[in-house]
Amino acid sequence: MHVDRDKCQGHNRCYALAPELFEIDEYGYSFEVNDGLVPDGLEEKARLAVANCPEYAISISEGGDDRASSSGQ
């Protein structure tokens, strides 16, 4: 999982939906925790975060390459 810092506008929906997967920086922008690895059992929360990002700033991929992925579009 990856948050594109250039696209994130600080809505923080991802953090509200999945605080286990995201943190908020000092400027109010989200970033992924755990090097973007989604722990077992939190995959649905990760997909929910992607689907609810109004800026399409979050992406997920299977197999560990979190930057070559699908977005919420």
N, C-alpha and C positions, 0 to 999 in steps of 0.2 A: 504494500500500500504506500502511496506517496501523495503528499500535498504539494501542489505547484505553488510556491510562494509568490510567484508573479501574478497568479490568478486570484489567490485568496484575498477576500475583501474584509475579513474579520466578522462575518455573520455568526460564526461559532455554532452553527447547527450541528456540525460533526461532533463537537465536544459535548453538546447537550444530549445527543443521541448515544454517544459511545465514549464516555470519559476515560475508559480503559485503554483507548486507542489513540487519543489525541491530548495534547497540552496546548496552552495558549501562551504566547510570548509576551514580553513587556509592552508590546504595541497593540496587542489584541488579536494577533493573527495565529491561526492554528498550525501545528506541525505534528507529524506522526511520532509516536513513541516506539521503543523497542526496535529501532532501525527499520521501521515499516513492516515488520513481521507481525502477522495477525495470529494470535494464539488460537489453538483449537477451541472451538465453542463460541468464538466471537466473529466468525465469518459473516453471519447474518447482520450483525451490527455494523460491520465494515461496509457491506453492500447497502445498508440503509443510509449510512453517512454519505456514500457516493451519490445515491439517488436524491438526497435532500440538499446537496450543495448547489446553491443558485448560481455559482460562478463556474461550475464544472471543474473545480480545482483539485478534486481528489480522484485518484486512479488506483485500480487494483489489477493485479495480474496473478495468474496461477504460476507456480514454479519459481517464485522468488525475484524475478526481474520486475520490480514494482514501477519502473518508469516506462516500460513498453506495454501498455495496458489498455483496458477498456475504461471509458469514463461514463458518467451518468447520462450522457446524451442518448 
